[in-house]
């Protein structure tokens, strides 16, 4: 112990003495280094001053360039605004709206509001000055020929190029430098003259100075040769090195803006930097002098310490020889321990990375040995199988735990397991349709992949990855159900189209026959029955289209009570006989704006939903009411808005639902019905219709207490209601109609209907024939009545071809097709006229009369 303490003490003493022995040399080096640092500081100081002054100059140049662009841009905006005004005058002149009095009034006010303009000149096609504004100071030039060389050259150039052109600067009649811009006037290809704006260079520069107020810069206008056009008195000496020019007009005109910076005072910050640096130099010099004095004082003390150090060094040398052998052995031991610790740490990090990688995947992964016992599993595997920790699986036969039975419940021996057999064969396997069993005894469908683990050419186990396919199968079933409903909708739409064409023939023929009868003939009542049956069949077609969501939606003013009364028979057939349907209409119910087919769709979806909620029968009640939504109610219900609404309530006495289910019922494809029994689209369709019409919907339900759906549609104020007009049911009209219809029976019948109204009809059985008739007899055609879907081209394309030669042609489209076909052909757009088949004489008469009235007004 004593020897160790003595060794440590002697080492510290020797180290100290060595340090003291080297101290004078270190101090001398410090003096040299300080001198070098001092010189480097002087160099850096010079560079800082040089860079600072250089940056100051570059900053001025950059600011000059930026300000020049700003000032030039301001001037260009002013000139562009004036050109735009002259082009506006040119448009009015071309359209014939500009009179001499209107020109004096508008141009005079514009020149007065824009002092940079001396006047605005109106020149006719013979380059004679027709008028000038303001007229009083410029009356002497009215009637003169445009003979000044530069205006004459540029006005001819503007006529040739058909766009505004600026002149070069020249001395105006007023004796001041000016330039002009000339804007040509054309009506089609006919040259009507020009409008010219005469600019005063002085006034233009004064306007720029007034708007921008350049305190640090002097502004002037020059031409392309550098001659001064206009300037402002300088407020101080100018810095000629900081000057820049930029074009205001094009290179042919050559008006330039010159920006020159005023000379400024020197930057005080640069002087301050120089003063601070000088003080630092003086302080460093004083510090170096004191350091030298201290070094000389310590040199004398260190000489005596050297003598004592020499004696101690001999003793220390002997002890160091003995210690070196011990240090070598200790070093070898430390290296061995360090290598083992690094290997163990690398192994732990590798295992941790592998664990994090496995636990971060969404797929379940586990490993088995050659006996089928679990060697590892990740978190997704534990979660899907319903276990809390890997201790529940590790070391246990994984097949007996979660792959022990077939989907039908029959036991599955391990020898029949595909993953186990392919592992033994050294092959991978993929099974897309299998079930695994959870800890609670329930099963779930999976898709799994198995890959063998091979070590030294021998299979030692396998890795299995699997996913839960429950959600995927659910989405596939929803997709199939959606496709099935789409197919039903297409079938319904196709049937409705053909049915509408036949109904047009039936109802039209019956109406024509009824008109030929004398009053009181018995056959009239049979014809009336045919007409009423056709109208009822049309309503059925409309409801069929509503079911398939293919009807062309046309919102209009409706009374919900009447629509519901009409739909009760259809609803009664939708629900079972043990469900009692009742309707409680509110008296004096307000009107709403909605398509009648959408009301049918709402009622059918809610009725079907209520029927499925009452398998053992019950009560289905439909009610209407006028309600007013206050502000506090709208605050608590984000979908609501304060105001007057018509409430439609549909309630049932079914099994009801909890709040969790109620929160999702309006989501597409959400359904609580069994697989294959519902699409999950009914209530989402109701929600879409209600919100589309500006309303909102609430549902109130408790398990076992039934459900109440309350729909709120905005009240249609009388001022918002579309004008109904006082047209009679039928009126005698006159005119010529080009009828285009590819169905021969419908073509013949529609012709008879139009002739019965008093119209002259020109028939065309295909679009190409209609185009030929339009070219030959277009002047006598007042209206085109065309089908939408036809061979060779559709109705929209036919209308566009006709309007190429007759832009004002009136076209009325008719179709019995579904909304998909009509919308794809571009008919349902603003400003277009459309009528749905089957055609009724009264509606057709009113629609044609309305369009012919519009034609006469136009």
C-alpha positions, 0 to 999 in steps of 0.5 A: 500500500505504501509502495503504491502511494509512493509511486503515485506521489512520485509520478505527480511530482515528476509530472509537475516538475516536467511541466515546470521545466517546459514552462519557459519554452511554452511561454516563449511560444505563447509570445510568438503565437500572440504576435502572429494572432495580433498580425492576423487580427490586423489582416482580418480587420482590413478585410472586414472594412474592405468587405463592408464597404464593398457590400455597401456599394453592392447593396446600393446597386441592388436597391437601385435596380429594384427601385428602377423596376418598381418605378418603371412597372408603375409607369407601365401600369399607367400606360397599360391602363390608358391603352385599356381605356382606348381599347374600350372606346374602340369596342364601343366604336366598333359596335356603333354605341359611341357617339360624338357627344358620348365621346366628348363626355367620357374621354373628357372626364378621363383626360381630366382624371389622368393629367398625363394625357394631353388629349384623346384623338378620334381619327376616321378610316381616312386618317382625318381627325374626327374629334378630340377631347377635351375639345376647347383647347384642341378645336383647331386640329379637328378636321385636319389630316394626320400629317405629322410624320411620327403619328402618321407612321405609327397610325399606319403601323397600328392599322397593319398590326391591328394592335396598339403602337407607341410613337417615338418621342417628338415635339408636340404642337404645344412645344413640349416633348411628348409621345402618342399611342394609337389603338386601331378600330375594326369591325370584323375585317373593316378598318373604322379608324383609330383612337390616339392618346397624346402623353406629356412627358412632364406630366407623366413624370410628375404623376410618377413622382406624386405616386411613388415619392422617391426620396433617395432617387432622382427620376427623369425620362429620356429617349433611346439615344439618351436625350432628356425628355423630362426631369424634376429639379434635384434636391441634392448632389447626384451619385453618377455611379448609381444610375440606371435606365429601363425601357417604359415603352417598346424598343420601337418607341424608346421612352426610357426611365432614368433613376439616379441615386442622391449622394448620401452621408457615409455609414456611421456603423463603418466608422464605429467598427473602425474605432472599436477595432483600433481600441482592441489593437491597443488592448492586445498590445498592452496584454502582450507586454504584461505577458512578457514581463511575467515570463521573465519573472518565472524563468528565474524560479524555474531554474532552481526547480530543475535541480530537484527534478533531476533527482526525482527522475532517477527514482521514478525511472526504476519504478516505471520499469516494474509497473510497465509489466503489470500494465501490459497484463492489465491491458490484455485483460481489459481488451478481452473483457471489452470484446466479449461485452461488445459481442453481447451488446451487438447480439442484444441490439440485433434481437431488439431490432428483429423484435421491433420489426416483427411487432411493427407489421400488420400481418401476424407472424409466428415461427414453429420448430420441426415438431410444430411448437411455437418458437416466436410470435409478434404482437399482431399474432397475439392480438388476432388470436386473443392472447395477452402475452407470448408466454401463452404460445411459446413452446406449445404446439401451435396447430393444437392451439389455433388450427385444430379444426376445419371451418365446419368444425371437424377435427384436423390432425396435424398430419393433414395441415398443409403448412406442416406438411409443406414444411417437412417437404422443404417447400413454401405454401399459400392458402387463401381460404382457411380459418384459425381459432381464437383463445375464446373458441371463435374462428375467423377467416384467414389467408396465410403463407408458410416458408421453411427455415433451412440450416446447413441444408436441413429443415429446422422449422417454418415461418408462417404469416397470416392476415384476417380476411373478415373485412375484405370478404365483407367489402367483396360482398358489399361490392357484389350487392352493389353490382346487383343493385346497379344491374337491377337499376339498369334493367328498370331504366331500360324497361322504363324507356321502352314503356314510356315510348309505348305509353306515348303512342297509347295516350297520344292516340287516345287523346286524338281519338277523344277530340274527334268524338262528338259530346256525349258519345259512349266511347268517350268514357272508354277513351278517358279510361285509356288516358287515365290508365296511361297517366297512371302507368307513367306514374308507375314508371316514374316510381320505377325510376325512383327505385333505380335512382335513374329518374331525371331530377327536376325540383318543383313546388310540391305539397307533401300531403298530396305526394304521400297520398299518391304513394300509400298504395305503393308503400302498402305493397312494399310492407307485409300485411301484419304492418299497419300503415297510417298517414296523419297529414297536417292541415294547411301544410307549407309548400317545399321545392323538391323533385316528386321522385325523390319524395317517393324514394325517401318514403320507399327506403324508410318504409322498407327499413321500418318493415325489416325492423318489424318482422313480427308486425307493428305500426308504421306511421307517416306524419307531416307538420309545419315547424319553426327551428329556433336558433338554440336548436340549430346551435345544438344540431350542426346540420340545422339552420334557423327558419321555417321547415316542413317536417316529414316524420316516419315512425315504427314500433320495431326493435329500435337501435342503440346510439352506437348503431344510430351514429353510423346508419347514414354511412354508405354500405353500413347495415345491421341486416344479415349477409345478402339481405341489405346493401347499406345504401337506403338510408345513405340515399335518403340522407343525400336527397335531404341534404341536396334539397337544403334540409336535414334529418334526425333519428330518435331510437332506443333498443326495443322502442322503435325508431322515428325519422324526422326529415326537415325540408325548407319552406318554399316562400311564396316569393320563391315559388316559380310562376305558375302562369295563367295559360289555359290547359290548351291553346291554339298555337301556330308555327313550323316544327321540325320533328326528329324521331327514329321510332316510326309509330311515335313519329306518326303520333307526335306529328298528329298531336302537333298538327292538332295544336295548330302547328305545321310539322316537317318530319325527319326519321334520322338526324342526317335527314334533319340536318339536310332539311334544316339547311334547305328550309331553315328559314321557315322552321320555328322550333326543333323537337328532337329525341335524345337517343338516336342512331348516328348522332344524339340529340345534343350533337344534332342541335349543335350542328343545326346551330352552326348555321342557325345560332338562334334555333330553338330546340326542345329535347324529349326522351324516355331514357334514364338520367344516365343516358340523358346527362351523358348527352349533355341535355340537362344543362342551364338554358336547355329545354327538356320534356319527359316521355310519355308525351301528354298533349297538355304539357307539350302544348304548354312547353311549345307555347312557352318556347315560341313566346320566348322566340318572339320576344328575342 
